[in-house]
Amino acid sequence: MGYLQEARENHVKKKVEEALRSKMKQKALKECDILCSKYAECARGRTFSVVWQCRKEAKELNNCLHQFTNDAILEDMKKAYMEQESKEKKQ
């Protein structure tokens, strides 16, 4: 499959992509809820010191979030959306 054909098949409107990104982020936050809580607990009552005092918690949270929010997952979501749209058009 050529690059242009693949790009056309995976192209979605900007608003749809924004909605998919939002859905992806919500899922990531839900999956990483425990680490979010740990980071929030560490950060409570701190201002500038949160940067170095909570470095471990921040890194763990970012690693978890990255598992669920990356380009490959977004592309999979776009592909699934396009397949669903195609099925609905055929009906």
C-alpha positions as CSV (number, residue, x, y, z in Angstrom):
1,M,0.0,0.0,0.0
2,G,1.4,3.4,-1.0
3,Y,2.0,6.1,1.5
4,L,-0.6,8.5,0.0
5,Q,-3.3,5.8,0.0
6,E,-2.5,4.9,3.6
7,A,-2.6,8.5,4.6
8,R,-6.0,9.0,3.0
9,E,-7.4,5.9,4.8
10,N,-6.2,7.1,8.2
11,H,-7.2,10.7,7.7
12,V,-9.9,12.0,10.1
13,K,-11.3,15.5,10.6
14,K,-9.5,17.7,13.1
15,K,-12.5,17.7,15.6
16,V,-12.6,13.9,15.4
17,E,-8.9,13.6,16.1
18,E,-9.2,16.0,19.1
19,A,-12.0,13.8,20.4
20,L,-9.9,10.7,20.0
21,R,-7.0,12.4,21.7
22,S,-9.3,13.4,24.6
23,K,-10.6,9.8,24.9
24,M,-7.0,8.5,24.8
25,K,-6.0,10.8,27.6
26,Q,-9.0,9.9,29.8
27,K,-8.2,6.3,29.4
28,A,-4.6,6.9,30.3
29,L,-5.5,8.8,33.5
30,K,-7.9,6.1,34.5
31,E,-5.2,3.4,33.9
32,C,-2.6,5.4,35.8
33,D,-4.9,6.5,38.6
34,I,-2.8,5.0,41.4
35,L,0.4,6.8,40.2
36,C,-1.6,10.0,39.8
37,S,-2.6,9.8,43.4
38,K,0.9,9.1,44.6
39,Y,2.2,12.1,42.7
40,A,-0.6,14.3,44.0
41,E,0.1,13.2,47.6
42,C,3.8,13.9,47.2
43,A,3.1,17.4,45.7
44,R,0.6,18.4,48.3
45,G,1.8,21.4,50.3
46,R,4.9,21.9,48.1
47,T,5.7,24.7,45.6
48,F,9.1,24.8,44.0
49,S,10.4,21.7,45.9
50,V,7.9,19.5,44.1
51,V,10.4,19.4,41.2
52,W,13.1,17.5,43.0
53,Q,11.1,16.0,45.9
54,C,8.6,14.2,43.7
55,R,10.9,13.4,40.7
56,K,10.5,9.6,41.2
57,E,6.7,9.8,41.3
58,A,6.6,12.2,38.3
59,K,8.8,9.8,36.3
60,E,6.7,6.8,37.1
61,L,3.5,8.7,36.2
62,N,4.9,9.9,32.9
63,N,6.1,6.4,32.0
64,C,2.6,5.0,32.7
65,L,0.9,7.8,30.8
66,H,3.1,7.3,27.8
67,Q,2.1,3.7,27.6
68,F,-1.4,4.8,26.9
69,T,-0.8,8.1,25.0
70,N,1.5,7.7,22.0
71,D,1.2,8.0,18.3
72,A,0.8,4.3,17.7
73,I,-2.3,4.1,19.9
74,L,-3.7,7.2,18.3
75,E,-3.2,5.7,14.9
76,D,-5.0,2.5,16.0
77,M,-7.9,4.6,17.4
78,K,-8.1,6.5,14.1
79,K,-8.1,3.2,12.1
80,A,-10.8,1.8,14.3
81,Y,-12.9,5.0,13.9
82,M,-12.5,4.9,10.1
83,E,-13.5,1.2,10.0
84,Q,-16.6,2.0,12.1
85,E,-17.5,4.9,9.8
86,S,-17.1,2.6,6.8
87,K,-19.4,0.0,8.3
88,E,-22.0,2.6,9.1
89,K,-21.9,4.0,5.6
90,K,-22.5,0.6,4.1
91,Q,-25.6,-0.1,6.2
